[in-house]
């Protein structure tokens, strides 16, 4: 949460400074553009277990393995100052499910041992979006500085192809080895096509064909709806 608050605060400060130092140009121009951003995934569902009854009520530990911050990239074409279309790539942080299974002692071993199963999941998403901007003109003063600028409120809607990577491992007697999914895989993942959406604010930069943006985004995965905030930078070719 501290990381998210810091990113959001930084984004708001950058946007304010950009607004103060911009000239009255459109928030986006027609032509090809490249978009890059930093996404903070605020809402991530736990991977779905295939058959919980097989675990015999064994507690399952869920954790996000790496940072909630992930890069995003897109390339697109603006038909005019309102309509555009883009191809995007985003990915979620790695998440893991772990549970321990007690192995009863056998004839040759009188010590009970613990076997640990671990599945790590990450989603990669490729999407095609339609983008629409509503341009808003401003003319006001801040601390004696006259601010004239055209920013926009934009929305995106599209289809995202979600693919997944699942790594299964088993740890026993201090050794960790890959676990073939056909032997045991308790995370159910499917590749699917689902909706992607976003809404945000775009502000042009001074004297260059570029802009910065802050957006709320969501995408559907096999676990459900995942949401994120993005601080982005977009430049024209």
C-alpha positions as CSV (number, residue, x, y, z in Angstrom):
1,X,0.0,0.0,0.0
2,X,2.9,2.4,0.8
3,X,4.3,1.7,-2.7
4,X,1.0,2.4,-4.3
5,X,0.5,5.7,-2.4
6,X,4.0,6.8,-3.4
7,X,3.4,6.0,-7.1
8,X,0.0,7.7,-7.1
9,X,1.4,10.8,-5.3
10,X,4.3,11.0,-7.7
11,X,1.9,10.6,-10.7
12,X,-0.3,13.5,-9.5
13,X,2.7,15.8,-8.9
14,X,4.1,15.0,-12.4
15,X,0.8,15.6,-14.0
16,X,0.4,19.0,-12.2
17,X,3.8,20.1,-13.2
18,X,3.2,19.1,-16.8
19,X,-0.1,21.0,-16.9
20,X,1.6,24.2,-15.6
21,X,4.4,24.0,-18.2
22,X,2.4,23.0,-21.3
23,X,1.2,25.0,-24.3
24,X,-2.3,24.8,-25.7
25,X,-1.9,21.8,-28.0
26,X,-4.2,18.8,-28.4
27,X,-3.8,15.9,-26.0
28,X,-3.1,13.6,-28.9
29,X,-2.4,14.0,-32.7
30,X,-3.2,11.8,-35.6
31,X,-0.6,9.2,-36.6
32,X,1.4,6.3,-35.2
33,X,2.4,6.3,-31.5
34,X,4.3,4.3,-29.0
35,X,3.0,4.0,-25.4
36,X,4.9,2.8,-22.3
37,X,3.9,2.8,-18.7
38,X,4.3,1.5,-15.2
39,X,1.3,-0.5,-13.8
40,X,0.5,-1.1,-10.1
41,X,-1.8,-4.1,-9.7
42,X,-4.0,-3.3,-6.8
43,X,-6.4,-6.2,-7.0
44,X,-5.1,-9.7,-7.7
45,X,-7.2,-12.8,-7.1
46,X,-5.7,-16.0,-5.9
47,X,-5.3,-18.8,-8.6
48,X,-8.2,-21.2,-8.6
49,X,-7.6,-24.7,-7.1
50,X,-8.7,-27.6,-9.3
51,X,-10.3,-29.8,-6.7
52,X,-10.0,-28.5,-3.1
53,X,-11.4,-31.9,-1.8
54,X,-8.2,-33.6,-2.8
55,X,-6.2,-31.4,-0.4
56,X,-8.2,-32.8,2.6
57,X,-8.7,-29.3,4.2
58,X,-4.9,-28.6,4.1
59,X,-4.3,-24.9,4.6
60,X,-3.1,-23.2,1.4
61,X,-0.7,-20.3,1.5
62,X,-1.2,-17.6,-1.1
63,X,1.4,-14.9,-1.8
64,X,2.5,-12.4,-4.5
65,X,6.0,-13.5,-5.4
66,X,7.4,-10.4,-7.0
67,X,6.5,-6.6,-7.2
68,X,3.0,-5.4,-7.9
69,X,4.7,-2.9,-10.3
70,X,4.8,-4.2,-13.9
71,X,5.7,-2.5,-17.2
72,X,3.2,-2.0,-20.0
73,X,3.7,-1.3,-23.7
74,X,1.5,-0.5,-26.7
75,X,1.7,0.7,-30.3
76,X,-1.2,2.3,-32.0
77,X,-2.6,4.7,-34.5
78,X,-4.7,7.8,-33.9
79,X,-7.1,8.5,-36.8
80,X,-7.8,12.0,-35.4
81,X,-7.8,13.8,-32.1
82,X,-10.6,11.6,-30.8
83,X,-10.4,8.0,-32.2
84,X,-7.5,5.6,-32.1
85,X,-6.7,1.9,-32.1
86,X,-3.8,0.1,-30.4
87,X,-2.1,-3.2,-29.8
88,X,-0.9,-3.7,-26.2
89,X,1.1,-6.1,-24.0
90,X,0.8,-6.3,-20.2
91,X,1.6,-9.0,-17.6
92,X,0.6,-9.6,-14.0
93,X,3.0,-10.3,-11.0
94,X,3.8,-13.9,-10.2
95,X,1.6,-15.5,-7.6
96,X,2.0,-18.7,-5.8
97,X,0.0,-21.3,-3.9
98,X,1.8,-23.6,-1.5
99,X,0.6,-26.3,0.8
100,X,2.4,-28.9,3.0
101,X,1.5,-32.6,3.0
102,X,2.6,-34.8,5.9
103,X,4.1,-38.1,4.8
104,X,3.6,-40.9,7.4
105,X,6.7,-43.0,8.3
106,X,7.1,-46.2,6.4
107,X,8.7,-49.5,7.3
108,X,12.2,-48.3,6.8
109,X,11.7,-44.8,8.2
110,X,10.2,-43.9,11.6
111,X,10.4,-40.2,11.1
112,X,7.4,-38.3,9.6
113,X,8.4,-36.0,6.8
114,X,6.8,-33.0,5.1
115,X,6.3,-32.7,1.4
116,X,5.7,-29.2,0.0
117,X,3.8,-28.6,-3.2
118,X,4.1,-25.1,-4.9
119,X,2.5,-23.7,-8.0
120,X,3.5,-20.3,-9.4
121,X,1.3,-18.6,-11.9
122,X,1.8,-15.5,-14.1
123,X,-0.5,-14.1,-16.9
124,X,0.7,-12.5,-20.1
125,X,-1.9,-10.5,-22.0
126,X,-2.0,-9.3,-25.6
127,X,-4.9,-7.0,-26.6
128,X,-6.5,-4.9,-29.3
129,X,-8.2,-1.8,-28.0
130,X,-10.3,1.0,-29.4
131,X,-9.4,4.4,-27.8
132,X,-11.6,7.5,-27.6
133,X,-10.5,10.9,-26.2
134,X,-12.8,13.7,-25.1
135,X,-10.7,16.9,-25.4
136,X,-11.2,19.6,-22.8
137,X,-9.7,23.1,-23.1
138,X,-8.5,25.0,-20.1
139,X,-7.5,28.6,-19.4
140,X,-6.8,29.6,-15.8
141,X,-4.1,31.0,-13.5
142,X,-2.1,29.1,-10.8
143,X,0.0,31.2,-8.5
144,X,0.0,34.0,-11.0
145,X,1.0,31.7,-13.9
146,X,-1.5,31.6,-16.8
147,X,-2.2,28.1,-17.8
148,X,-3.6,27.3,-21.3
149,X,-3.8,23.6,-22.2
150,X,-5.9,21.0,-23.9
151,X,-6.1,17.8,-21.9
152,X,-8.4,14.9,-22.5
153,X,-10.4,12.3,-20.6
154,X,-10.1,9.0,-22.5
155,X,-11.5,5.5,-22.4
156,X,-10.3,2.2,-23.8
157,X,-12.3,-1.0,-24.6
158,X,-11.0,-4.1,-26.2
159,X,-10.2,-7.8,-26.2
160,X,-7.3,-9.3,-24.3
161,X,-5.8,-12.7,-25.0
162,X,-4.7,-14.0,-21.7
163,X,-2.1,-16.8,-21.6
164,X,-0.5,-18.3,-18.5
165,X,2.7,-19.7,-17.2
166,X,2.5,-22.3,-14.4
167,X,5.6,-23.6,-12.6
168,X,5.0,-26.6,-10.4
169,X,7.6,-27.9,-7.9
170,X,7.8,-30.3,-5.0
171,X,10.2,-30.0,-2.0
172,X,11.0,-33.2,0.0
173,X,13.9,-33.8,2.4
174,X,15.4,-30.5,1.6
175,X,15.3,-31.0,-2.2
176,X,13.2,-29.1,-4.7
177,X,12.4,-30.5,-8.1
178,X,10.0,-29.7,-10.9
179,X,6.6,-31.5,-10.6
180,X,5.2,-32.5,-14.0
181,X,1.6,-31.2,-14.3
182,X,0.4,-34.6,-15.4
183,X,1.6,-36.0,-12.1
184,X,0.2,-33.3,-9.9
185,X,-1.0,-29.8,-10.7
186,X,-3.6,-28.2,-8.3
187,X,-3.9,-24.8,-10.1
188,X,-6.4,-24.6,-12.9
189,X,-5.5,-22.2,-15.6
190,X,-6.9,-21.7,-19.1
191,X,-5.9,-19.5,-22.0
192,X,-8.9,-17.2,-22.8
193,X,-10.0,-14.1,-24.6
194,X,-11.8,-11.5,-22.5
195,X,-12.5,-7.9,-22.0
196,X,-10.0,-5.1,-21.3
197,X,-11.1,-1.6,-20.3
198,X,-9.5,1.6,-19.0
199,X,-10.4,5.2,-18.2
200,X,-8.0,8.0,-17.5
201,X,-6.6,11.5,-18.1
202,X,-4.1,12.5,-20.8
203,X,-2.0,15.7,-20.8
204,X,0.3,16.9,-23.6
205,X,3.9,17.8,-23.0
206,X,5.4,21.1,-24.1
207,X,6.7,21.6,-27.6
208,X,6.9,17.8,-28.4
209,X,4.5,15.3,-29.8
210,X,4.1,13.4,-26.5
211,X,1.8,13.2,-23.5
212,X,1.6,11.7,-20.0
213,X,-1.4,9.9,-18.6
214,X,-2.9,8.3,-15.5
215,X,-5.4,5.6,-15.9
216,X,-7.5,2.9,-14.1
217,X,-7.5,-0.4,-16.0
218,X,-9.1,-3.8,-15.7
219,X,-8.8,-7.1,-17.5
220,X,-10.5,-10.4,-17.1
221,X,-8.4,-13.5,-16.4
222,X,-9.3,-17.1,-15.5
223,X,-9.4,-16.0,-11.8
224,X,-11.7,-13.1,-12.4
225,X,-11.3,-9.4,-12.8
226,X,-7.9,-7.9,-12.1
227,X,-7.5,-4.1,-11.8
228,X,-4.5,-1.8,-11.9
229,X,-3.4,1.9,-12.1
230,X,-1.0,3.0,-14.8
231,X,1.3,6.0,-15.1
232,X,2.0,6.2,-18.9
233,X,4.1,8.1,-21.4
234,X,3.0,8.3,-25.1
235,X,5.0,9.7,-28.0
236,X,4.1,10.3,-31.7
237,X,6.2,9.2,-34.7
